[in-house]
Amino acid sequence: MKPCCQAKVNAVTRWLGPECSVQIGNAGRNFVRLAGVSGAIAVAMGAYGAHGAFPKSEGEDGKDMEEIFWKAQRLHLIHSAVLMAAPLTRRPCLTGGLWSLGIILFSGSLYARSLTGNATYGRFAPIGGTILIFGWLAVAL
């Protein structure tokens, strides 16, 4: 750790007490960075959804594309914030990896479906949702 960063950690530890100190390894820092990028993408997608036009009000199967888009964006933003907690779990690589993959498969497939109107893209959403659930279960390991 850089000396300037170590001085800040030492100051916080003195203020909070040694029992509140948390050491985050390299994998943990990477998940925090990934959470920042993912959160920025989620906010950008929210802005696009608020101002963008959807190709059709209903897709091939009659489902509302705007509703599907907002479901994808909501879970994307929530799990981006949750991804910052991955370093605090017992198995940060497993938990963070599952949440990252789940975000990509679930939200990514629903974004693609809602923006194209093609229901074929939505078939990956249940897989992504299941992986997100496994990520939550990995917290209990």
C-alpha positions as CSV (number, residue, x, y, z in Angstrom):
1,M,0.0,0.0,0.0
2,K,1.2,3.5,-0.8
3,P,2.5,5.5,2.2
4,C,-0.2,8.2,1.7
5,C,-3.0,5.6,1.6
6,Q,-1.5,3.8,4.7
7,A,-1.5,7.1,6.6
8,K,-5.3,7.5,5.8
9,V,-6.0,4.0,6.9
10,N,-4.1,4.5,10.1
11,A,-6.0,7.7,10.8
12,V,-9.4,6.0,10.2
13,T,-8.4,3.0,12.3
14,R,-7.4,5.4,15.2
15,W,-10.7,7.2,14.9
16,L,-12.9,4.1,14.6
17,G,-10.8,1.7,16.7
18,P,-8.9,-1.4,15.5
19,E,-12.0,-3.6,15.6
20,C,-13.6,-1.6,12.7
21,S,-10.6,-1.9,10.4
22,V,-11.2,-4.0,7.3
23,Q,-8.4,-5.0,5.0
24,I,-9.4,-5.3,1.3
25,G,-7.2,-7.4,-1.0
26,N,-6.6,-6.8,-4.6
27,A,-9.6,-8.8,-5.7
28,G,-11.8,-6.7,-3.4
29,R,-10.5,-3.4,-4.9
30,N,-11.2,-4.7,-8.4
31,F,-14.8,-5.5,-7.5
32,V,-15.2,-2.0,-6.0
33,R,-13.9,-0.5,-9.2
34,L,-16.2,-2.7,-11.2
35,A,-19.1,-1.6,-9.1
36,G,-18.3,2.0,-9.9
37,V,-18.2,1.3,-13.6
38,S,-21.3,-0.8,-13.5
39,G,-23.2,1.8,-11.5
40,A,-22.2,4.5,-14.0
41,I,-23.5,2.4,-16.8
42,A,-26.7,1.7,-14.9
43,V,-27.3,5.5,-14.4
44,A,-26.5,6.1,-18.1
45,M,-29.0,3.5,-19.1
46,G,-31.6,5.1,-16.8
47,A,-31.0,8.4,-18.5
48,Y,-31.2,6.8,-21.9
49,G,-34.5,5.1,-20.9
50,A,-35.9,8.3,-19.6
51,H,-35.2,10.2,-22.9
52,G,-34.7,7.4,-25.4
53,A,-37.3,6.0,-27.7
54,F,-38.2,2.3,-27.6
55,P,-38.7,0.5,-30.9
56,K,-42.2,-0.8,-30.2
57,S,-44.5,-0.4,-27.3
58,E,-44.9,-4.2,-27.3
59,G,-42.6,-6.9,-28.4
60,E,-43.3,-10.0,-30.4
61,D,-44.8,-11.7,-27.4
62,G,-47.0,-8.7,-26.3
63,K,-44.9,-7.7,-23.4
64,D,-44.2,-4.0,-22.8
65,M,-40.7,-3.1,-23.8
66,E,-40.4,-0.1,-21.5
67,E,-41.4,-2.1,-18.5
68,I,-38.8,-4.7,-19.3
69,F,-36.1,-2.0,-19.7
70,W,-36.9,-0.5,-16.3
71,K,-36.8,-3.9,-14.6
72,A,-33.3,-4.5,-16.1
73,Q,-32.1,-1.0,-15.1
74,R,-33.4,-1.3,-11.5
75,L,-31.8,-4.7,-10.9
76,H,-28.6,-3.5,-12.6
77,L,-28.3,-0.5,-10.3
78,I,-29.2,-2.4,-7.2
79,H,-26.6,-5.1,-7.9
80,S,-24.0,-2.6,-8.9
81,A,-24.3,-1.1,-5.4
82,V,-24.3,-4.5,-3.8
83,L,-21.1,-5.5,-5.8
84,M,-19.2,-3.0,-3.5
85,A,-19.9,-5.3,-0.6
86,A,-18.3,-8.3,-2.3
87,P,-14.9,-7.7,-0.6
88,L,-16.6,-8.0,2.8
89,T,-17.7,-11.6,2.2
90,R,-15.7,-14.7,3.0
91,R,-15.3,-15.6,-0.7
92,P,-15.2,-12.2,-2.5
93,C,-14.1,-13.7,-5.9
94,L,-16.9,-16.2,-6.0
95,T,-19.6,-13.7,-4.7
96,G,-18.4,-10.8,-6.9
97,G,-17.9,-13.0,-9.9
98,L,-21.5,-14.4,-9.6
99,W,-23.0,-11.0,-9.2
100,S,-21.0,-9.6,-12.1
101,L,-22.0,-12.4,-14.4
102,G,-25.6,-12.2,-13.2
103,I,-25.8,-8.5,-14.0
104,I,-24.4,-9.0,-17.5
105,L,-26.7,-11.9,-18.3
106,F,-29.9,-10.7,-16.6
107,S,-29.8,-6.9,-17.3
108,G,-27.9,-7.2,-20.5
109,S,-30.3,-9.6,-22.1
110,L,-33.3,-7.6,-21.0
111,Y,-31.7,-4.3,-22.2
112,A,-31.2,-6.0,-25.6
113,R,-34.7,-7.4,-25.7
114,S,-36.3,-4.1,-24.8
115,L,-34.3,-2.0,-27.2
116,T,-34.7,-4.4,-30.2
117,G,-38.1,-5.8,-29.4
118,N,-36.7,-9.3,-30.1
119,A,-37.8,-11.8,-27.5
120,T,-34.9,-14.1,-28.4
121,Y,-32.5,-12.0,-26.3
122,G,-34.6,-12.4,-23.2
123,R,-33.9,-16.1,-22.9
124,F,-30.7,-15.4,-21.0
125,A,-32.5,-13.4,-18.3
126,P,-33.6,-16.5,-16.2
127,I,-30.0,-17.8,-16.3
128,G,-28.7,-14.4,-15.2
129,G,-31.3,-14.2,-12.4
130,T,-30.4,-17.6,-11.1
131,I,-26.7,-16.6,-11.1
132,L,-27.7,-13.5,-9.1
133,I,-29.5,-15.7,-6.6
134,F,-26.4,-17.9,-6.3
135,G,-24.3,-14.8,-5.7
136,W,-26.6,-14.0,-2.7
137,L,-26.3,-17.6,-1.5
138,A,-22.5,-17.3,-1.8
139,V,-22.6,-14.6,0.9
140,A,-23.7,-17.2,3.3
141,L,-20.7,-19.5,2.6
